[in-house]
């Protein structure tokens, strides 16, 4: 078909693909030719039909999408014969094929374009061979075959922009008119804002942050640069909270709000400029947590400095609670994604409370903008609401009220989400720790791997028992127990803690075993805090040590979310049980404070070196190796 400019639709698509970043554009008359082309590809491949009319930005978004290696364009149009229908859950294509094969559960239709990651190219070739010669659209058969072979495909939805598949000249003309009617750059700026965000972010940040995004783009700021600036704002706010006094507290609250705006802007700038990188995503995740906990430190110091109470104890409690919550959030998300990718294994009678809760949650999420929708998103105490609560309470009252408010709302949110997720997880019954390196994500060290395996009790029960010993020791220390007597109770608490290691080698396939990492984090943090209290270590030192532990654990979860391997020096972190054993020894000999300081400094150095190796040294070596000429005998000439 000829476009309004006289060129063929296929030629215009080829030009758009080049503008979207494609290095080489080729036409394939048959799926057999696709198989041959894919066999020689060494980079991600974009595949489109020749019936697609779309903004170039749609193809650019597909080519640069950071959600996963393989992404498909999904439209909200009603499915038609010959086109692949799609069932999507949590952004993943969980089923694709003819409409009648989806039993009426289709949520969209394939948009005729997909990006396939390098690791999925052999599967794409297999799908092309299997689909060759069949009826209907070749690109639809290819996509359905790829999904049927178990490839993890993410859905790229079209918002504000235009993408349509056309079959005749009339449809082509209408689609071209729709494309022309939309200002592409303005739409991309609006698309930089998340489609679904939390209440505070939606109404108090995203209403004006796109203007900051456009300014940052004109100033040629990178998303990473904006992230660094947001950290500086949060650090300045923390300092003002520690200084105290009404002007400083109000100024800190304003800086905290502006820092959160910039925290949103870095992601929006990445989406607007399409500058995504694994390093930037990792840094953003780590910076978010570091900023929040620096603010807790400032509040804690401010409480103690003003003589309002033990601020460091409140800050430690807030940081520990939030970290354990984040660990459950991470692993519940992994569980939910895994459940979407596989059929549920029957565990008895169908339905039940978990089924009803799942259906109710789906209904509420679909009712965007309703009171119930916003209540559901707000009650879980997301980061925007946390920062807003801190800014308001510290500006109107003082740091003590702010920390107490964060703890109270955090505990209630944890209880609410924990109860509902437990019920839903029991209904879904999807093991997730068995799909990854369990030892890595439990953060086990050599000692846990040497311990015998106790299978009948299950790893979650053992992890919960492990947290009880440190919890009892901490309560006894806080209630004024004798330091000398409690010092000799430390080995007993350590033995109880090591019970968690007895489940390291067991299968983590129970319906609630996704909670094991969070339980082990809680156990280790409680033990470190108890050792510090028993040993008379200052509150700031205990906070600092637990902060370093949280940085290490967030590194593991960030790598999980980015599908990356273990940190280069992970073995040098000794594991949760190794670190705890060393702290116990220092407490027994009366050097708990020195032990916390020394081990904390060691772990921080290991973390920094690991980051440098993972993100700078190793990529640079790989880049040099990939471009170095190879001489005789396979050695690069000097």
C-alpha positions in Angstrom: 0.0 0.0 0.0 1.2 3.5 -0.8 1.3 6.1 2.0 0.2 9.7 1.7 3.8 10.7 0.8 3.9 8.2 -2.1 6.3 5.7 -0.6 5.2 2.2 0.3 4.1 1.5 3.9 6.8 -1.2 4.1 9.5 1.3 3.1 8.3 3.9 5.6 8.4 1.3 8.3 12.0 0.5 7.4 12.9 4.2 7.7 11.1 4.4 11.0 12.9 1.4 12.3 16.2 3.0 11.5 15.2 6.2 13.3 14.2 4.0 16.3 17.7 2.7 16.5 17.9 -0.4 14.2 21.4 -0.8 12.8 20.3 -3.0 9.9 16.8 -3.4 8.3 16.0 -6.3 6.1 12.8 -7.7 4.5 11.9 -11.3 4.8 9.4 -12.8 2.4 8.8 -16.0 4.5 9.4 -17.2 8.0 12.1 -19.5 6.6 14.0 -16.3 5.7 13.4 -15.0 9.3 15.0 -18.2 10.6 18.1 -17.7 8.5 18.4 -14.0 9.5 18.0 -14.8 13.2 20.7 -17.4 13.0 23.3 -14.7 12.2 22.1 -12.1 14.6 24.3 -11.1 17.6 22.1 -8.3 19.0 18.4 -7.9 19.9 16.1 -8.2 16.9 13.1 -6.1 16.0 10.4 -8.0 14.0 7.4 -6.2 12.5 4.8 -6.9 9.9 4.4 -4.5 7.0 0.8 -3.5 8.0 1.7 -1.3 10.9 1.1 2.5 11.0 2.5 4.1 14.1 4.5 7.0 15.5 8.2 6.4 15.3 8.3 6.9 19.0 6.2 3.7 19.4 8.9 1.7 17.7 11.6 3.5 19.6 9.9 2.7 22.9 9.7 -0.9 21.9 13.4 -1.0 20.9 14.5 0.6 24.2 12.0 -0.8 26.7 13.8 -1.6 29.9 11.2 -4.0 31.3 12.8 -7.2 29.8 14.8 -8.6 26.9 11.8 -9.6 24.9 8.9 -7.2 24.5 5.8 -7.2 22.3 3.6 -4.4 21.1 0.1 -4.9 22.5 -2.9 -2.9 21.4 -6.3 -2.5 23.1 -8.2 -3.1 19.8 -10.7 -6.0 19.7 -9.1 -9.2 18.3 -10.0 -10.1 14.7 -9.6 -13.4 12.8 -6.0 -14.0 11.6 -4.5 -11.8 14.4 -3.0 -13.1 17.6 -5.0 -12.2 20.7 -3.1 -11.6 24.0 -3.8 -12.3 27.6 -1.7 -10.1 29.8 -1.1 -10.1 33.6 1.2 -7.7 35.5 2.7 -6.5 32.2 3.6 -10.1 31.0 2.1 -11.9 28.0 0.9 -15.1 29.6 -1.0 -16.5 26.6 -1.2 -15.6 22.9 -3.0 -17.1 19.9 -6.3 -17.2 18.1 -9.2 -15.6 20.1 -11.1 -18.8 20.5 -8.0 -20.5 22.0 -8.0 -17.9 24.9 -11.5 -18.8 26.0 -12.6 -15.2 26.1 -9.8 -14.1 28.4 -8.1 -11.9 25.9 -7.0 -8.5 27.3 -5.6 -7.1 24.0 -4.3 -7.9 20.5 -0.8 -8.2 19.2 0.3 -5.0 17.6 2.5 -6.7 14.9 5.9 -5.7 16.3 8.2 -7.3 18.9 11.7 -7.0 20.1 13.5 -10.3 20.9 16.5 -10.4 23.2 19.7 -12.2 22.3 19.1 -15.1 24.7 15.7 -15.7 23.1 16.8 -15.7 19.5 17.2 -19.5 19.3 13.6 -19.8 20.5 12.5 -17.2 17.9 14.2 -19.3 15.2 12.4 -22.4 16.5 9.1 -20.6 16.5 9.7 -19.4 12.9 10.4 -22.9 11.8 7.3 -24.3 13.5 5.0 -21.5 12.2 6.3 -21.6 8.6 3.7 -22.2 6.0 0.6 -21.8 8.2 -2.5 -19.8 7.6 -3.0 -16.2 8.6 -0.5 -13.4 9.3 3.1 -14.7 9.5 4.1 -12.2 12.2 1.1 -13.2 14.3 2.0 -16.9 14.0 5.6 -16.1 14.8 4.6 -14.2 18.0 2.1 -16.8 19.1 4.7 -19.6 18.6 7.3 -17.7 20.6 4.9 -17.3 23.5 3.9 -21.0 23.3 7.5 -22.1 23.6 7.6 -20.5 27.1 9.5 -17.3 26.3 9.0 -14.6 28.9 7.4 -11.8 26.8 6.6 -8.4 28.3 3.8 -6.2 26.9 4.4 -2.7 25.6 1.2 -0.8 25.6 0.5 2.3 23.5 -0.7 5.4 25.4 -1.3 8.8 23.9 0.6 7.8 20.7 -0.9 5.9 17.8 -0.3 2.4 16.5 -2.7 0.6 14.2 -2.6 -2.4 11.9 -4.3 -1.7 8.5 -5.6 -4.0 5.8 -6.7 -1.6 3.1 -6.3 2.0 1.8 -9.2 3.4 3.8 -7.7 2.1 7.1 -4.3 3.4 6.1 -5.7 6.9 5.4 -7.5 6.9 8.7 -4.5 5.7 10.7 -2.2 8.3 9.0 -4.7 11.0 10.0 -4.7 9.8 13.6 -0.8 9.8 13.7 -0.7 13.4 12.3 -3.2 14.6 14.9 -1.0 13.8 17.8 2.0 16.0 18.8 4.6 13.3 19.2 7.0 15.2 21.5 4.3 16.5 23.8 2.9 13.0 24.1 6.3 11.6 24.9 6.7 14.1 27.7 3.4 13.1 29.2 4.3 9.5 28.7 7.4 10.0 30.9 5.1 10.0 33.9 4.1 6.6 35.2 0.7 5.5 34.1 -0.2 4.4 37.6 1.6 6.0 40.5 0.8 6.6 44.2 -1.6 9.3 45.3 1.0 11.9 46.5 3.2 11.4 43.4 0.2 11.7 41.1 -1.3 14.8 42.5 1.6 16.7 44.1 4.6 15.8 41.9 3.6 14.6 38.5 1.4 17.6 37.9 4.4 19.7 37.4 7.5 17.5 37.2 7.3 17.1 33.4 8.4 20.8 33.2 11.4 19.9 35.2 12.0 16.9 32.9 12.0 19.1 29.8 14.4 21.6 31.5 16.7 18.8 32.5 16.7 17.4 28.9 17.5 20.9 27.5 20.4 21.2 30.1 21.6 17.8 28.9 21.4 16.3 32.4 21.4 12.5 32.6 19.0 10.5 34.8 22.1 9.5 36.9 23.0 13.1 37.3 19.5 13.9 38.6 19.7 10.9 40.9 22.9 12.3 42.4 21.3 15.8 42.9 18.3 14.2 44.6 20.7 12.4 47.1 22.3 15.8 47.9 18.9 17.3 48.6 18.0 14.4 50.9 21.4 14.7 52.7 20.9 18.4 53.2 17.4 17.8 54.6 18.8 15.2 57.0 21.4 17.7 58.2 18.7 20.3 58.9 16.6 17.8 60.7 19.6 17.1 62.9 20.3 20.7 63.6 16.8 21.4 64.8 14.9 24.6 65.3 11.8 25.6 63.4 13.5 27.3 60.4 15.8 24.4 59.9 13.0 21.8 60.2 10.8 23.7 57.8 13.7 24.2 55.4 14.5 20.5 55.7 10.9 19.6 54.9 11.0 21.7 51.7 14.3 20.2 50.6 12.9 16.7 51.3 9.9 17.4 49.1 12.1 18.8 46.3 14.4 15.8 46.7 11.4 13.5 46.2 10.4 15.5 43.1 13.9 14.9 41.6 13.6 11.3 42.6 10.6 11.1 40.3 12.2 13.2 37.6 15.2 10.9 37.1 12.9 8.1 36.0 10.8 10.4 34.0 13.9 11.8 32.3 15.0 8.3 31.4 11.7 7.5 29.8 11.6 10.8 28.0 15.1 10.6 26.6 15.1 6.8 26.4 18.4 6.7 28.2 18.1 3.4 30.1 21.0 1.4 31.6 21.4 -1.4 34.0 23.8 0.8 36.0 21.2 3.7 36.2 18.4 1.4 37.3 20.6 -0.2 40.0 21.8 3.2 41.2 18.3 4.5 41.4 17.2 1.6 43.5 20.1 1.9 45.9 19.9 5.7 46.1 16.2 5.6 47.0 16.9 3.5 50.1 20.1 5.4 51.0 18.3 8.7 50.9 15.4 7.5 53.1 17.7 6.0 55.7 19.9 9.1 55.8 16.8 11.0 56.6 16.0 8.6 59.4 19.5 9.2 60.7 19.0 12.9 60.7 15.6 12.6 62.5 17.2 10.2 65.0 20.1 12.6 65.7 17.6 15.5 65.9 15.5 13.7 68.6 18.5 12.9 70.7 20.1 16.3 70.2 16.9 18.1 71.3 16.6 15.8 74.4 13.3 14.4 73.3 14.3 10.8 73.8 16.4 8.0 72.3 16.1 9.0 68.7 18.7 6.5 67.4 16.5 3.7 68.7 13.5 5.0 66.8 15.6 5.5 63.7 17.0 1.9 63.9 13.5 0.6 64.3 12.2 2.5 61.3 15.1 1.4 59.1 14.8 -2.3 60.2 11.0 -2.3 59.7 11.2 -0.7 56.3 13.9 -3.0 55.1 12.1 -6.1 56.1 9.0 -4.8 54.5 10.9 -4.2 51.2 12.2 -7.7 51.3 8.6 -9.1 51.5 7.6 -6.6 48.7 10.4 -7.9 46.5 9.7 -11.6 46.9 5.9 -11.2 46.8 6.4 -9.4 43.4 8.5 -12.3 42.2 5.9 -14.8 43.4 3.1 -12.9 41.7 5.0 -12.7 38.4 5.8 -16.4 38.6 2.1 -17.2 39.3 1.1 -15.2 36.2 3.5 -17.3 34.0 2.2 -20.7 35.0 -1.1 -22.4 35.6 -2.0 -22.7 39.3 -1.5 -26.2 40.7 -4.8 -27.4 42.3 -4.5 -27.7 46.1 -8.0 -28.8 46.9 -11.3 -27.1 46.4 -11.3 -24.3 43.9 -12.1 -20.8 45.0 -11.7 -20.0 48.7 -10.7 -16.8 50.4 -7.5 -16.4 48.4 -9.4 -16.6 45.2 -11.9 -14.0 46.3 -9.2 -11.7 47.5 -7.4 -12.0 44.2 -10.6 -11.2 42.3 -11.4 -8.3 44.6 -7.9 -6.8 44.2 -8.1 -7.1 40.4 -11.5 -5.2 40.5 -10.1 -2.4 42.6 -7.0 -2.0 40.5 -9.1 -1.8 37.4 -11.3 1.0 38.9 -8.6 3.6 38.4 -9.2 6.8 40.2 -11.9 5.6 42.6 -11.8 6.0 46.3 -11.2 2.3 46.9 -8.4 2.4 44.3 -6.6 5.3 46.0 -7.2 3.8 49.5 -5.6 0.5 48.4 -2.5 2.3 47.0 -2.2 4.7 50.0 -2.7 2.3 52.9 0.4 0.3 52.0 2.5 3.4 52.8 4.5 3.8 49.6 7.6 6.0 49.4 5.7 9.2 48.3 3.4 9.0 51.3 6.4 8.3 53.6 8.3 11.3 52.5 5.1 13.5 52.6 4.4 12.3 56.1 8.0 13.0 57.3 8.0 16.5 55.7 4.6 17.5 57.2 5.2 16.1 60.7 8.7 17.5 61.0 7.7 20.9 59.7 4.6 21.2 62.0 5.9 19.3 65.0 9.3 17.8 65.6 11.5 14.8 64.6 10.1 12.7 67.4 6.6 12.9 66.1 7.8 12.2 62.6 9.6 9.0 63.5 6.7 7.8 65.6 4.3 8.5 62.8 6.5 6.6 60.3 6.7 3.6 62.7 3.0 3.5 63.5 1.8 3.7 59.9 4.6 1.4 58.8 3.6 -1.3 61.3 -0.1 -1.0 60.3 0.8 -1.2 56.6 3.0 -4.2 57.2 0.3 -6.0 59.1 -2.3 -5.3 56.4 -0.2 -6.3 53.5 1.3 -9.3 55.3 -2.1 -10.7 56.2 -3.6 -10.3 52.7 -0.5 -11.5 50.9 -0.3 -14.6 53.1 -3.8 -15.6 52.3 -3.3 -15.0 48.5 0.0 -16.8 48.5 -1.5 -19.8 50.1 -4.1 -19.9 47.4 -1.5 -19.4 44.6 0.9 -21.9 46.0 3.8 -20.9 43.8 7.4 -21.6 45.0 9.8 -18.9 43.9 13.0 -19.4 45.8 13.4 -22.7 44.0 13.5 -20.8 40.7 16.6 -18.8 41.7 19.9 -19.3 43.5 18.4 -19.9 47.0 21.8 -19.7 48.8 22.5 -16.3 47.2 19.2 -14.8 48.1 19.1 -16.2 51.6 22.5 -14.7 51.9 23.9 -17.9 53.4 27.6 -18.1 54.1 29.9 -21.2 54.5 28.7 -22.0 58.0 25.0 -22.3 56.9 26.1 -24.6 54.1 28.0 -26.9 56.5 25.1 -27.2 58.9 22.9 -30.3 58.7 19.6 -30.0 56.9 16.3 -30.3 58.8 13.6 -30.8 56.3 10.4 -31.6 58.2 10.1 -28.2 59.9 10.5 -26.2 56.7 12.9 -23.3 56.0 10.4 -20.6 57.0 9.6 -22.1 60.4 13.4 -22.4 61.1 14.0 -18.8 59.9 11.2 -17.5 62.3 12.7 -19.5 65.2 16.1 -18.0 64.3 14.6 -14.5 64.9 13.2 -15.4 68.3 16.5 -15.7 70.2 17.8 -12.3 69.2 14.4 -10.8 69.8 14.3 -12.1 73.4 17.9 -11.0 74.0 17.1 -7.5 72.7 14.0 -7.2 74.8 16.0 -8.3 77.9 18.7 -5.7 77.2 16.2 -2.9 76.6 14.4 -3.7 79.9 17.6 -3.2 81.9 19.1 -6.6 82.2 22.6 -6.9 83.7 25.2 -6.3 80.9 27.5 -9.0 82.3 24.8 -11.6 82.5 23.4 -10.7 79.1 26.9 -10.9 77.6 26.9 -14.6 78.3 23.4 -14.9 76.9 24.7 -13.8 73.5 26.1 -17.3 72.6 22.6 -18.8 73.5 21.0 -16.2 71.2 23.5 -17.1 68.5 22.7 -20.8 68.7 19.0 -20.0 68.3 19.9 -17.8 65.4 21.9 -20.5 63.7 18.7 -22.7 63.6 17.8 -20.7 60.5 20.8 -22.3 58.8 19.4 -25.8 59.2 16.9 -25.1 56.4 19.5 -23.8 53.9 19.7 -27.1 52.0 16.0 -27.9 52.1 13.6 -27.3 49.3 12.0 -23.8 49.5 8.7 -24.8 47.8 6.1 -24.1 50.5 3.4 -21.5 49.8 4.9 -19.0 52.2 8.6 -19.7 51.7 8.9 -16.4 49.8 9.1 -14.9 53.3 12.3 -16.7 54.2 14.7 -13.9 53.0 12.7 -11.3 55.0 12.7 -13.5 58.1 16.5 -14.1 57.9 17.1 -10.3 57.5 15.0 -9.6 60.5 16.9 -12.3 62.5 20.3 -10.8 61.6 19.3 -7.2 62.2 17.8 -8.1 65.6 20.9 -10.0 66.6 23.2 -7.1 65.6 21.1 -4.6 67.4 21.0 -6.8 70.5 24.7 -7.3 70.5 25.2 -3.5 70.3 22.8 -2.8 73.1 24.3 -5.5 75.3 27.8 -4.2 74.6 26.9 -0.6 75.3 27.7 0.6 71.7 26.4 4.1 70.9 23.2 4.3 68.9 24.7 5.9 65.9 27.2 3.0 65.6 24.5 0.4 65.7 22.5 2.4 63.1 25.5 2.6 60.9 26.2 -1.1 61.0 22.6 -2.1 60.2 22.6 0.6 57.5 25.6 -1.2 55.8 23.8 -4.5 56.1 20.7 -3.0 54.4 22.9 -1.7 51.6 24.3 -5.2 51.0 20.8 -6.7 51.0 19.3 -4.1 48.7 22.1 -4.9 46.3 21.0 -8.5 46.2 17.3 -7.5 45.6 18.3 -4.9 42.9 20.3 -7.6 41.1 17.3 -10.0 41.4 15.0 -7.4 39.8 17.5 -6.7 37.1 18.1 -10.5 36.5 21.8 -10.1 37.3 24.4 -12.5 38.8 25.8 -12.3 42.3 28.1 -9.4 43.3 31.8 -10.1 42.4 32.8 -10.3 46.1 29.7 -11.8 47.5 31.6 -14.7 49.2 33.7 -12.2 51.1 30.6 -10.9 52.9 30.6 -14.1 55.1 26.9 -14.7 55.1 24.3 -13.7 57.7 25.5 -16.5 60.1 29.2 -15.7 59.6 28.7 -12.0 60.4 26.6 -12.8 63.4 29.1 -15.3 64.8 31.9 -12.7 64.5 29.8 -10.1 66.4 29.0 -12.7 69.1 32.7 -13.3 69.7 33.3 -9.5 70.0 30.4 -9.2 72.5 31.7 -12.1 74.6 35.1 -10.5 75.0 33.6 -7.1 75.8 34.4 -5.4 72.4 31.0 -5.2 70.8 31.4 -1.6 69.8 34.8 -2.3 68.1 33.3 -5.4 66.5 30.4 -3.4 65.0 32.8 -0.7 63.7 35.4 -3.0 62.3 33.0 -5.4 60.6 30.8 -2.6 59.3 33.8 -0.8 57.8 35.0 -4.1 56.2 31.6 -4.8 54.7 31.4 -1.3 53.3 34.8 -1.6 51.7 33.8 -5.0 50.2 30.6 -3.4 48.9 32.3 -0.4 47.3 35.0 -2.6 45.7 32.3 -5.0 44.4 30.4 -2.1 42.8 33.5 -0.8 41.1 34.3 -4.3 39.8 30.8 -5.1 38.6 29.9 -1.8 37.0 33.2 -0.4 35.8 36.2 -2.8 35.7 34.6 -5.9 34.3 32.5 -4.0 31.6 35.7 -2.2 30.5 37.6 -5.4 30.3 34.8 -7.0 28.2 34.7 -4.0 25.9 38.4 -4.1 25.3 38.3 -7.9 24.7 35.5 -7.5 22.2 37.4 -4.9 20.1 40.9 -6.2 20.4 42.3 -7.8 17.2 43.3 -11.4 17.5 46.7 -12.3 16.1 48.4 -15.6 15.4 47.7 -18.3 18.0 44.6 -16.4 19.3 46.6 -13.8 21.2 46.0 -10.1 20.7 49.1 -8.4 19.2 50.9 -6.0 21.5 
